[in-house]
Amino acid sequence: TDDTKAFDTFKLMDSKGLYGIAVVDEEDGSLVGYTSASDIRLAADDEGKSSMDMDIMSYLAAVRQWTISGRGKAHYPICYVHEDATVAQVVQKLVKTGYHRLFVVDEAKVPV
């Protein structure tokens, strides 16, 4: 959830063998963000300025802001489709965004 510490989020990813994970709102379970192995690497790049004791969303805001201001262009919007999307729509969205990961959500934007 969005109030889980960054360290615990990355530990969960490691224990499950995941390269990316959805971040959901504590209250309603809706998709509010995502994190991936790339965000772990950002911790090294920002030389420890961002604490992994921060909640995951604060951590991501800090390291991604550093990336944007420190290295130029970056993009971090959440990519998702609704559960009734066709395979063609999913492929089209992946091609259009250049992403290799997206989330499937219901009408309330809760991952399914």
RODO-2510 file (C-alpha; in nm, 4 decimals, decimal comma):
residues 112
     n   res          X          Y          Z
     1     t     0,0000     0,0000     0,0000
     2     d     0,0974     0,3635    -0,0336
     3     d     0,2015     0,3872     0,3333
     4     t     0,4323     0,0830     0,3300
     5     k     0,7974     0,1702     0,3820
     6     a     1,0092     0,1636     0,0662
     7     f     1,2445    -0,0925     0,2192
     8     d     0,9531    -0,3292     0,2943
     9     t     0,8146    -0,2850    -0,0574
    10     f     1,1477    -0,3769    -0,2165
    11     k     1,1916    -0,6654     0,0264
    12     l     0,8501    -0,8009    -0,0803
    13     m     0,9441    -0,7679    -0,4469
    14     d     1,2664    -0,9590    -0,3826
    15     s     1,0970    -1,2366    -0,1828
    16     k     0,8374    -1,2881    -0,4592
    17     g     1,0867    -1,2596    -0,7458
    18     l     0,9092    -0,9554    -0,8911
    19     y     1,0604    -0,6808    -1,1044
    20     g     0,7643    -0,4468    -1,0581
    21     i     0,4684    -0,4055    -0,8270
    22     a     0,1526    -0,1945    -0,8078
    23     v     0,1161     0,0538    -0,5240
    24     v    -0,2418     0,0841    -0,4028
    25     d    -0,4241     0,3285    -0,1787
    26     e    -0,4503     0,2072     0,1810
    27     e    -0,8142     0,3188     0,2034
    28     d    -0,9812     0,1938    -0,1136
    29     g    -0,7231    -0,0294    -0,2818
    30     s    -0,7143     0,1808    -0,5975
    31     l    -0,3999     0,1959    -0,8079
    32     v    -0,1952     0,5028    -0,7155
    33     g     0,1478     0,4152    -0,8479
    34     y     0,4003     0,1478    -0,9231
    35     t     0,7581     0,0698    -0,8445
    36     s     1,0133    -0,1462    -1,0141
    37     a     1,3685    -0,2683    -0,9907
    38     s     1,4727     0,0558    -1,1604
    39     d     1,3619     0,2473    -0,8520
    40     i     1,5936     0,0388    -0,6353
    41     r     1,8841     0,1392    -0,8602
    42     l     1,7852     0,5045    -0,8163
    43     a     1,8631     0,4694    -0,4453
    44     a     2,2271     0,4120    -0,5330
    45     d     2,2270     0,6925    -0,7884
    46     d     2,0991     0,9539    -0,5439
    47     e     2,3807     0,8636    -0,3012
    48     g     2,1491     0,7816    -0,0108
    49     k     1,9713     1,1180    -0,0039
    50     s     1,6350     0,9403    -0,0101
    51     s     1,5709     0,7159     0,2869
    52     m     1,4181     0,3744     0,2350
    53     d     1,2463     0,4334     0,5703
    54     m     1,0074     0,6710     0,3892
    55     d     0,6694     0,5436     0,2762
    56     i     0,6971     0,4107    -0,0786
    57     m     0,5154     0,7007    -0,2464
    58     s     0,7321     0,9628    -0,0715
    59     y     1,0435     0,7640    -0,1583
    60     l     0,9398     0,7387    -0,5239
    61     a     0,8614     1,1098    -0,5403
    62     a     1,2048     1,1893    -0,3963
    63     v     1,4164     0,9598    -0,6141
    64     r     1,2188     1,0246    -0,9285
    65     q     1,2369     1,4004    -0,8777
    66     w     1,6111     1,3645    -0,8383
    67     t     1,6185     1,1684    -1,1630
    68     i     1,4124     1,4258    -1,3499
    69     s     1,6149     1,7221    -1,2236
    70     g     1,9489     1,5443    -1,2292
    71     r     1,9434     1,3569    -1,5559
    72     g     1,6860     1,5151    -1,7815
    73     k     1,3775     1,3516    -1,9267
    74     a     1,1939     1,0852    -1,7296
    75     h     0,8368     0,9566    -1,7355
    76     y     0,6459     0,7810    -1,4595
    77     p     0,2720     0,7794    -1,5348
    78     i     0,0818     0,4686    -1,4330
    79     c    -0,0110     0,2559    -1,7312
    80     y    -0,3286     0,0515    -1,6933
    81     v    -0,6239    -0,0924    -1,8806
    82     h    -0,9680    -0,1921    -1,7610
    83     e    -1,0446    -0,5588    -1,7248
    84     d    -1,2651    -0,5614    -2,0347
    85     a    -0,9819    -0,4417    -2,2615
    86     t    -0,9085    -0,6551    -2,5640
    87     v    -0,5656    -0,7958    -2,6381
    88     a    -0,5442    -0,5537    -2,9306
    89     q    -0,6103    -0,2586    -2,6982
    90     v    -0,3459    -0,3806    -2,4535
    91     v    -0,0874    -0,4220    -2,7286
    92     q    -0,1751    -0,0818    -2,8742
    93     k    -0,1274     0,0851    -2,5349
    94     l     0,2075    -0,0870    -2,4791
    95     v     0,3289     0,0154    -2,8247
    96     k     0,2050     0,3718    -2,7841
    97     t     0,3650     0,4219    -2,4405
    98     g     0,6775     0,2167    -2,5014
    99     y     0,6203     0,0476    -2,1656
   100     h     0,6651    -0,3204    -2,1028
   101     r     0,4325    -0,3365    -1,8031
   102     l     0,0754    -0,2315    -1,7392
   103     f    -0,1868    -0,3088    -1,4782
   104     v    -0,5386    -0,4416    -1,5231
   105     v    -0,7938    -0,2617    -1,3070
   106     d    -1,1676    -0,2698    -1,2427
   107     e    -1,4040     0,0300    -1,2694
   108     a    -1,2852     0,1629    -0,9298
   109     k    -0,9244     0,1420    -1,0545
   110     v    -0,8509    -0,1458    -0,8175
   111     p    -0,6028    -0,3971    -0,9637
   112     v    -0,7593    -0,7310    -1,0479
***
